[in-house]
Amino acid sequence: MGLTKAFCFAILIVFYQLSQRPDDARGAAVGVGKATTEAVVGFIAGDFDFNFFLTMFLNIIFPAGWI
């Protein structure tokens, strides 16, 4: 379940960055680093809601005690 959540958050951060600021990653490695930082910081606001619903959904798929 942890790997699934990590993958979903990574994809969501990428789509957030592409939808909000597609041209921020300019200026070689420095620009990419700044764009990544801005994407993650901007994503934190919506992170709590997404985490709640993703956890509810994954608990239905992977119930507690399931091995």
mmCIF file as gemmi writes it, N, C-alpha and C atoms, coordinates in Angstrom:
data_model
loop_
_atom_site.group_PDB
_atom_site.id
_atom_site.type_symbol
_atom_site.label_atom_id
_atom_site.label_alt_id
_atom_site.label_comp_id
_atom_site.label_asym_id
_atom_site.label_entity_id
_atom_site.label_seq_id
_atom_site.pdbx_PDB_ins_code
_atom_site.Cartn_x
_atom_site.Cartn_y
_atom_site.Cartn_z
_atom_site.occupancy
_atom_site.B_iso_or_equiv
_atom_site.pdbx_formal_charge
_atom_site.auth_seq_id
_atom_site.auth_asym_id
_atom_site.pdbx_PDB_model_num
ATOM 1 N N . MET Axp A 1 ? 0.822 -1.179 0 1 0 ? 1 A 1
ATOM 2 C CA . MET Axp A 1 ? 0 0 0 1 0 ? 1 A 1
ATOM 3 C C . MET Axp A 1 ? 0.874 1.254 0 1 0 ? 1 A 1
ATOM 4 N N . GLY Axp A 2 ? 2.01 1.206 0.684 1 0 ? 2 A 1
ATOM 5 C CA . GLY Axp A 2 ? 2.902 2.358 0.724 1 0 ? 2 A 1
ATOM 6 C C . GLY Axp A 2 ? 3.493 2.681 -0.638 1 0 ? 2 A 1
ATOM 7 N N . LEU Axp A 3 ? 3.876 1.661 -1.379 1 0 ? 3 A 1
ATOM 8 C CA . LEU Axp A 3 ? 4.42 1.888 -2.722 1 0 ? 3 A 1
ATOM 9 C C . LEU Axp A 3 ? 3.351 2.454 -3.653 1 0 ? 3 A 1
ATOM 10 N N . THR Axp A 4 ? 2.131 1.996 -3.5 1 0 ? 4 A 1
ATOM 11 C CA . THR Axp A 4 ? 1.035 2.508 -4.324 1 0 ? 4 A 1
ATOM 12 C C . THR Axp A 4 ? 0.796 3.987 -4.038 1 0 ? 4 A 1
ATOM 13 N N . LYS Axp A 5 ? 0.806 4.366 -2.758 1 0 ? 5 A 1
ATOM 14 C CA . LYS Axp A 5 ? 0.604 5.771 -2.403 1 0 ? 5 A 1
ATOM 15 C C . LYS Axp A 5 ? 1.756 6.628 -2.914 1 0 ? 5 A 1
ATOM 16 N N . ALA Axp A 6 ? 2.984 6.152 -2.789 1 0 ? 6 A 1
ATOM 17 C CA . ALA Axp A 6 ? 4.137 6.92 -3.265 1 0 ? 6 A 1
ATOM 18 C C . ALA Axp A 6 ? 4.049 7.144 -4.774 1 0 ? 6 A 1
ATOM 19 N N . PHE Axp A 7 ? 3.661 6.119 -5.501 1 0 ? 7 A 1
ATOM 20 C CA . PHE Axp A 7 ? 3.516 6.243 -6.954 1 0 ? 7 A 1
ATOM 21 C C . PHE Axp A 7 ? 2.41 7.241 -7.306 1 0 ? 7 A 1
ATOM 22 N N . CYS Axp A 8 ? 1.282 7.171 -6.617 1 0 ? 8 A 1
ATOM 23 C CA . CYS Axp A 8 ? 0.163 8.09 -6.886 1 0 ? 8 A 1
ATOM 24 C C . CYS Axp A 8 ? 0.548 9.534 -6.58 1 0 ? 8 A 1
ATOM 25 N N . PHE Axp A 9 ? 1.26 9.758 -5.482 1 0 ? 9 A 1
ATOM 26 C CA . PHE Axp A 9 ? 1.681 11.114 -5.15 1 0 ? 9 A 1
ATOM 27 C C . PHE Axp A 9 ? 2.689 11.639 -6.163 1 0 ? 9 A 1
ATOM 28 N N . ALA Axp A 10 ? 3.603 10.796 -6.618 1 0 ? 10 A 1
ATOM 29 C CA . ALA Axp A 10 ? 4.577 11.229 -7.622 1 0 ? 10 A 1
ATOM 30 C C . ALA Axp A 10 ? 3.879 11.643 -8.915 1 0 ? 10 A 1
ATOM 31 N N . ILE Axp A 11 ? 2.929 10.842 -9.368 1 0 ? 11 A 1
ATOM 32 C CA . ILE Axp A 11 ? 2.192 11.16 -10.589 1 0 ? 11 A 1
ATOM 33 C C . ILE Axp A 11 ? 1.384 12.446 -10.394 1 0 ? 11 A 1
ATOM 34 N N . LEU Axp A 12 ? 0.76 12.6 -9.232 1 0 ? 12 A 1
ATOM 35 C CA . LEU Axp A 12 ? -0.05 13.786 -8.974 1 0 ? 12 A 1
ATOM 36 C C . LEU Axp A 12 ? 0.809 15.056 -8.941 1 0 ? 12 A 1
ATOM 37 N N . ILE Axp A 13 ? 2.004 14.994 -8.369 1 0 ? 13 A 1
ATOM 38 C CA . ILE Axp A 13 ? 2.895 16.15 -8.347 1 0 ? 13 A 1
ATOM 39 C C . ILE Axp A 13 ? 3.316 16.514 -9.756 1 0 ? 13 A 1
ATOM 40 N N . VAL Axp A 14 ? 3.605 15.523 -10.585 1 0 ? 14 A 1
ATOM 41 C CA . VAL Axp A 14 ? 3.993 15.791 -11.975 1 0 ? 14 A 1
ATOM 42 C C . VAL Axp A 14 ? 2.855 16.478 -12.718 1 0 ? 14 A 1
ATOM 43 N N . PHE Axp A 15 ? 1.645 15.957 -12.596 1 0 ? 15 A 1
ATOM 44 C CA . PHE Axp A 15 ? 0.515 16.57 -13.295 1 0 ? 15 A 1
ATOM 45 C C . PHE Axp A 15 ? 0.205 17.963 -12.756 1 0 ? 15 A 1
ATOM 46 N N . TYR Axp A 16 ? 0.384 18.164 -11.461 1 0 ? 16 A 1
ATOM 47 C CA . TYR Axp A 16 ? 0.179 19.498 -10.887 1 0 ? 16 A 1
ATOM 48 C C . TYR Axp A 16 ? 1.173 20.481 -11.49 1 0 ? 16 A 1
ATOM 49 N N . GLN Axp A 17 ? 2.423 20.088 -11.56 1 0 ? 17 A 1
ATOM 50 C CA . GLN Axp A 17 ? 3.446 20.973 -12.116 1 0 ? 17 A 1
ATOM 51 C C . GLN Axp A 17 ? 3.168 21.277 -13.581 1 0 ? 17 A 1
ATOM 52 N N . LEU Axp A 18 ? 2.792 20.277 -14.347 1 0 ? 18 A 1
ATOM 53 C CA . LEU Axp A 18 ? 2.54 20.493 -15.765 1 0 ? 18 A 1
ATOM 54 C C . LEU Axp A 18 ? 1.314 21.357 -16.011 1 0 ? 18 A 1
ATOM 55 N N . SER Axp A 19 ? 0.327 21.262 -15.144 1 0 ? 19 A 1
ATOM 56 C CA . SER Axp A 19 ? -0.887 22.053 -15.354 1 0 ? 19 A 1
ATOM 57 C C . SER Axp A 19 ? -0.732 23.487 -14.863 1 0 ? 19 A 1
ATOM 58 N N . GLN Axp A 20 ? 0.083 23.72 -13.845 1 0 ? 20 A 1
ATOM 59 C CA . GLN Axp A 20 ? 0.216 25.052 -13.282 1 0 ? 20 A 1
ATOM 60 C C . GLN Axp A 20 ? 1.299 25.887 -13.968 1 0 ? 20 A 1
ATOM 61 N N . ARG Axp A 21 ? 2.471 25.319 -14.137 1 0 ? 21 A 1
ATOM 62 C CA . ARG Axp A 21 ? 3.611 26.071 -14.672 1 0 ? 21 A 1
ATOM 63 C C . ARG Axp A 21 ? 4.45 25.182 -15.586 1 0 ? 21 A 1
ATOM 64 N N . PRO Axp A 22 ? 4.033 25.003 -16.815 1 0 ? 22 A 1
ATOM 65 C CA . PRO Axp A 22 ? 4.757 24.076 -17.683 1 0 ? 22 A 1
ATOM 66 C C . PRO Axp A 22 ? 6.124 24.569 -18.135 1 0 ? 22 A 1
ATOM 67 N N . ASP Axp A 23 ? 6.382 25.879 -18.068 1 0 ? 23 A 1
ATOM 68 C CA . ASP Axp A 23 ? 7.649 26.399 -18.582 1 0 ? 23 A 1
ATOM 69 C C . ASP Axp A 23 ? 8.6 26.883 -17.491 1 0 ? 23 A 1
ATOM 70 N N . ASP Axp A 24 ? 8.387 26.506 -16.259 1 0 ? 24 A 1
ATOM 71 C CA . ASP Axp A 24 ? 9.245 26.973 -15.17 1 0 ? 24 A 1
ATOM 72 C C . ASP Axp A 24 ? 10.607 26.295 -15.145 1 0 ? 24 A 1
ATOM 73 N N . ALA Axp A 25 ? 10.737 25.135 -15.716 1 0 ? 25 A 1
ATOM 74 C CA . ALA Axp A 25 ? 11.982 24.366 -15.616 1 0 ? 25 A 1
ATOM 75 C C . ALA Axp A 25 ? 12.983 24.827 -16.676 1 0 ? 25 A 1
ATOM 76 N N . ARG Axp A 26 ? 13.387 26.09 -16.59 1 0 ? 26 A 1
ATOM 77 C CA . ARG Axp A 26 ? 14.383 26.636 -17.508 1 0 ? 26 A 1
ATOM 78 C C . ARG Axp A 26 ? 15.646 26.966 -16.733 1 0 ? 26 A 1
ATOM 79 N N . GLY Axp A 27 ? 16.744 26.995 -17.425 1 0 ? 27 A 1
ATOM 80 C CA . GLY Axp A 27 ? 17.994 27.365 -16.776 1 0 ? 27 A 1
ATOM 81 C C . GLY Axp A 27 ? 18.773 26.188 -16.26 1 0 ? 27 A 1
ATOM 82 N N . ALA Axp A 28 ? 18.734 25.091 -16.976 1 0 ? 28 A 1
ATOM 83 C CA . ALA Axp A 28 ? 19.509 23.884 -16.649 1 0 ? 28 A 1
ATOM 84 C C . ALA Axp A 28 ? 19.097 23.309 -15.296 1 0 ? 28 A 1
ATOM 85 N N . ALA Axp A 29 ? 20.052 22.824 -14.545 1 0 ? 29 A 1
ATOM 86 C CA . ALA Axp A 29 ? 19.745 22.103 -13.3 1 0 ? 29 A 1
ATOM 87 C C . ALA Axp A 29 ? 19.151 23.019 -12.24 1 0 ? 29 A 1
ATOM 88 N N . VAL Axp A 30 ? 19.568 24.26 -12.2 1 0 ? 30 A 1
ATOM 89 C CA . VAL Axp A 30 ? 19.042 25.19 -11.198 1 0 ? 30 A 1
ATOM 90 C C . VAL Axp A 30 ? 17.557 25.439 -11.435 1 0 ? 30 A 1
ATOM 91 N N . GLY Axp A 31 ? 17.161 25.626 -12.683 1 0 ? 31 A 1
ATOM 92 C CA . GLY Axp A 31 ? 15.755 25.851 -13.004 1 0 ? 31 A 1
ATOM 93 C C . GLY Axp A 31 ? 14.894 24.639 -12.708 1 0 ? 31 A 1
ATOM 94 N N . VAL Axp A 32 ? 15.427 23.467 -12.984 1 0 ? 32 A 1
ATOM 95 C CA . VAL Axp A 32 ? 14.679 22.244 -12.691 1 0 ? 32 A 1
ATOM 96 C C . VAL Axp A 32 ? 14.494 22.084 -11.186 1 0 ? 32 A 1
ATOM 97 N N . GLY Axp A 33 ? 15.53 22.37 -10.42 1 0 ? 33 A 1
ATOM 98 C CA . GLY Axp A 33 ? 15.435 22.273 -8.957 1 0 ? 33 A 1
ATOM 99 C C . GLY Axp A 33 ? 14.421 23.241 -8.389 1 0 ? 33 A 1
ATOM 100 N N . LYS Axp A 34 ? 14.432 24.486 -8.872 1 0 ? 34 A 1
ATOM 101 C CA . LYS Axp A 34 ? 13.467 25.48 -8.39 1 0 ? 34 A 1
ATOM 102 C C . LYS Axp A 34 ? 12.045 25.103 -8.779 1 0 ? 34 A 1
ATOM 103 N N . ALA Axp A 35 ? 11.858 24.624 -10.014 1 0 ? 35 A 1
ATOM 104 C CA . ALA Axp A 35 ? 10.516 24.24 -10.46 1 0 ? 35 A 1
ATOM 105 C C . ALA Axp A 35 ? 9.992 23.063 -9.653 1 0 ? 35 A 1
ATOM 106 N N . THR Axp A 36 ? 10.866 22.114 -9.346 1 0 ? 36 A 1
ATOM 107 C CA . THR Axp A 36 ? 10.452 20.96 -8.543 1 0 ? 36 A 1
ATOM 108 C C . THR Axp A 36 ? 10.056 21.39 -7.141 1 0 ? 36 A 1
ATOM 109 N N . THR Axp A 37 ? 10.851 22.255 -6.54 1 0 ? 37 A 1
ATOM 110 C CA . THR Axp A 37 ? 10.54 22.744 -5.197 1 0 ? 37 A 1
ATOM 111 C C . THR Axp A 37 ? 9.209 23.49 -5.178 1 0 ? 37 A 1
ATOM 112 N N . GLU Axp A 38 ? 8.975 24.354 -6.166 1 0 ? 38 A 1
ATOM 113 C CA . GLU Axp A 38 ? 7.714 25.093 -6.226 1 0 ? 38 A 1
ATOM 114 C C . GLU Axp A 38 ? 6.518 24.171 -6.435 1 0 ? 38 A 1
ATOM 115 N N . ALA Axp A 39 ? 6.715 23.112 -7.222 1 0 ? 39 A 1
ATOM 116 C CA . ALA Axp A 39 ? 5.622 22.17 -7.454 1 0 ? 39 A 1
ATOM 117 C C . ALA Axp A 39 ? 5.264 21.432 -6.177 1 0 ? 39 A 1
ATOM 118 N N . VAL Axp A 40 ? 6.257 20.979 -5.446 1 0 ? 40 A 1
ATOM 119 C CA . VAL Axp A 40 ? 5.996 20.227 -4.216 1 0 ? 40 A 1
ATOM 120 C C . VAL Axp A 40 ? 5.37 21.132 -3.161 1 0 ? 40 A 1
ATOM 121 N N . VAL Axp A 41 ? 5.888 22.347 -3.004 1 0 ? 41 A 1
ATOM 122 C CA . VAL Axp A 41 ? 5.332 23.274 -2.018 1 0 ? 41 A 1
ATOM 123 C C . VAL Axp A 41 ? 3.9 23.649 -2.378 1 0 ? 41 A 1
ATOM 124 N N . GLY Axp A 42 ? 3.627 23.888 -3.656 1 0 ? 42 A 1
ATOM 125 C CA . GLY Axp A 42 ? 2.269 24.205 -4.084 1 0 ? 42 A 1
ATOM 126 C C . GLY Axp A 42 ? 1.315 23.044 -3.948 1 0 ? 42 A 1
ATOM 127 N N . PHE Axp A 43 ? 1.836 21.842 -4.046 1 0 ? 43 A 1
ATOM 128 C CA . PHE Axp A 43 ? 1.004 20.642 -3.962 1 0 ? 43 A 1
ATOM 129 C C . PHE Axp A 43 ? 0.589 20.338 -2.526 1 0 ? 43 A 1
ATOM 130 N N . ILE Axp A 44 ? 1.351 20.799 -1.555 1 0 ? 44 A 1
ATOM 131 C CA . ILE Axp A 44 ? 1.094 20.454 -0.154 1 0 ? 44 A 1
ATOM 132 C C . ILE Axp A 44 ? -0.314 20.862 0.278 1 0 ? 44 A 1
ATOM 133 N N . ALA Axp A 45 ? -0.832 21.943 -0.277 1 0 ? 45 A 1
ATOM 134 C CA . ALA Axp A 45 ? -2.173 22.402 0.098 1 0 ? 45 A 1
ATOM 135 C C . ALA Axp A 45 ? -3.241 21.358 -0.223 1 0 ? 45 A 1
ATOM 136 N N . GLY Axp A 46 ? -3.17 20.727 -1.372 1 0 ? 46 A 1
ATOM 137 C CA . GLY Axp A 46 ? -4.151 19.721 -1.754 1 0 ? 46 A 1
ATOM 138 C C . GLY Axp A 46 ? -3.791 18.32 -1.322 1 0 ? 46 A 1
ATOM 139 N N . ASP Axp A 47 ? -2.638 18.191 -0.697 1 0 ? 47 A 1
ATOM 140 C CA . ASP Axp A 47 ? -2.13 16.885 -0.297 1 0 ? 47 A 1
ATOM 141 C C . ASP Axp A 47 ? -3.024 16.205 0.736 1 0 ? 47 A 1
ATOM 142 N N . PHE Axp A 48 ? -3.544 16.952 1.672 1 0 ? 48 A 1
ATOM 143 C CA . PHE Axp A 48 ? -4.303 16.349 2.766 1 0 ? 48 A 1
ATOM 144 C C . PHE Axp A 48 ? -5.604 15.709 2.278 1 0 ? 48 A 1
ATOM 145 N N . ASP Axp A 49 ? -6.309 16.409 1.414 1 0 ? 49 A 1
ATOM 146 C CA . ASP Axp A 49 ? -7.547 15.846 0.876 1 0 ? 49 A 1
ATOM 147 C C . ASP Axp A 49 ? -7.27 14.613 0.031 1 0 ? 49 A 1
ATOM 148 N N . PHE Axp A 50 ? -6.272 14.711 -0.835 1 0 ? 50 A 1
ATOM 149 C CA . PHE Axp A 50 ? -5.94 13.575 -1.692 1 0 ? 50 A 1
ATOM 150 C C . PHE Axp A 50 ? -5.502 12.377 -0.863 1 0 ? 50 A 1
ATOM 151 N N . ASN Axp A 51 ? -4.698 12.617 0.177 1 0 ? 51 A 1
ATOM 152 C CA . ASN Axp A 51 ? -4.237 11.528 1.033 1 0 ? 51 A 1
ATOM 153 C C . ASN Axp A 51 ? -5.403 10.857 1.75 1 0 ? 51 A 1
ATOM 154 N N . PHE Axp A 52 ? -6.362 11.645 2.221 1 0 ? 52 A 1
ATOM 155 C CA . PHE Axp A 52 ? -7.524 11.081 2.906 1 0 ? 52 A 1
ATOM 156 C C . PHE Axp A 52 ? -8.298 10.138 1.99 1 0 ? 52 A 1
ATOM 157 N N . PHE Axp A 53 ? -8.648 10.617 0.787 1 0 ? 53 A 1
ATOM 158 C CA . PHE Axp A 53 ? -9.45 9.794 -0.116 1 0 ? 53 A 1
ATOM 159 C C . PHE Axp A 53 ? -8.664 8.609 -0.678 1 0 ? 53 A 1
ATOM 160 N N . LEU Axp A 54 ? -7.372 8.796 -0.918 1 0 ? 54 A 1
ATOM 161 C CA . LEU Axp A 54 ? -6.552 7.684 -1.392 1 0 ? 54 A 1
ATOM 162 C C . LEU Axp A 54 ? -6.431 6.604 -0.326 1 0 ? 54 A 1
ATOM 163 N N . THR Axp A 55 ? -6.268 7.005 0.927 1 0 ? 55 A 1
ATOM 164 C CA . THR Axp A 55 ? -6.189 6.039 2.022 1 0 ? 55 A 1
ATOM 165 C C . THR Axp A 55 ? -7.499 5.286 2.188 1 0 ? 55 A 1
ATOM 166 N N . MET Axp A 56 ? -8.627 5.996 2.091 1 0 ? 56 A 1
ATOM 167 C CA . MET Axp A 56 ? -9.924 5.324 2.177 1 0 ? 56 A 1
ATOM 168 C C . MET Axp A 56 ? -10.08 4.291 1.063 1 0 ? 56 A 1
ATOM 169 N N . PHE Axp A 57 ? -9.702 4.681 -0.151 1 0 ? 57 A 1
ATOM 170 C CA . PHE Axp A 57 ? -9.806 3.786 -1.3 1 0 ? 57 A 1
ATOM 171 C C . PHE Axp A 57 ? -8.884 2.577 -1.144 1 0 ? 57 A 1
ATOM 172 N N . LEU Axp A 58 ? -7.638 2.797 -0.73 1 0 ? 58 A 1
ATOM 173 C CA . LEU Axp A 58 ? -6.7 1.687 -0.59 1 0 ? 58 A 1
ATOM 174 C C . LEU Axp A 58 ? -7.061 0.77 0.578 1 0 ? 58 A 1
ATOM 175 N N . ASN Axp A 59 ? -7.707 1.302 1.615 1 0 ? 59 A 1
ATOM 176 C CA . ASN Axp A 59 ? -8.159 0.444 2.709 1 0 ? 59 A 1
ATOM 177 C C . ASN Axp A 59 ? -9.296 -0.473 2.27 1 0 ? 59 A 1
ATOM 178 N N . ILE Axp A 60 ? -10.045 -0.079 1.266 1 0 ? 60 A 1
ATOM 179 C CA . ILE Axp A 60 ? -11.074 -0.962 0.707 1 0 ? 60 A 1
ATOM 180 C C . ILE Axp A 60 ? -10.398 -2.074 -0.092 1 0 ? 60 A 1
ATOM 181 N N . ILE Axp A 61 ? -9.364 -1.7 -0.867 1 0 ? 61 A 1
ATOM 182 C CA . ILE Axp A 61 ? -8.669 -2.703 -1.696 1 0 ? 61 A 1
ATOM 183 C C . ILE Axp A 61 ? -7.809 -3.62 -0.841 1 0 ? 61 A 1
ATOM 184 N N . PHE Axp A 62 ? -7.045 -3.033 0.115 1 0 ? 62 A 1
ATOM 185 C CA . PHE Axp A 62 ? -6.163 -3.782 0.997 1 0 ? 62 A 1
ATOM 186 C C . PHE Axp A 62 ? -6.655 -3.649 2.438 1 0 ? 62 A 1
ATOM 187 N N . PRO Axp A 63 ? -7.643 -4.439 2.836 1 0 ? 63 A 1
ATOM 188 C CA . PRO Axp A 63 ? -8.166 -4.298 4.196 1 0 ? 63 A 1
ATOM 189 C C . PRO Axp A 63 ? -7.116 -4.653 5.253 1 0 ? 63 A 1
ATOM 190 N N . ALA Axp A 64 ? -7.274 -4.122 6.448 1 0 ? 64 A 1
ATOM 191 C CA . ALA Axp A 64 ? -6.333 -4.374 7.548 1 0 ? 64 A 1
ATOM 192 C C . ALA Axp A 64 ? -6.294 -5.866 7.853 1 0 ? 64 A 1
ATOM 193 N N . GLY Axp A 65 ? -5.116 -6.362 8.075 1 0 ? 65 A 1
ATOM 194 C CA . GLY Axp A 65 ? -4.95 -7.768 8.374 1 0 ? 65 A 1
ATOM 195 C C . GLY Axp A 65 ? -4.788 -8.645 7.154 1 0 ? 65 A 1
ATOM 196 N N . TRP Axp A 66 ? -4.882 -8.057 5.97 1 0 ? 66 A 1
ATOM 197 C CA . TRP Axp A 66 ? -4.727 -8.828 4.743 1 0 ? 66 A 1
ATOM 198 C C . TRP Axp A 66 ? -3.251 -9.035 4.471 1 0 ? 66 A 1
ATOM 199 N N . ILE Axp A 67 ? -2.886 -10.28 4.212 1 0 ? 67 A 1
ATOM 200 C CA . ILE Axp A 67 ? -1.472 -10.597 3.922 1 0 ? 67 A 1
ATOM 201 C C . ILE Axp A 67 ? -1.388 -11.276 2.576 1 0 ? 67 A 1
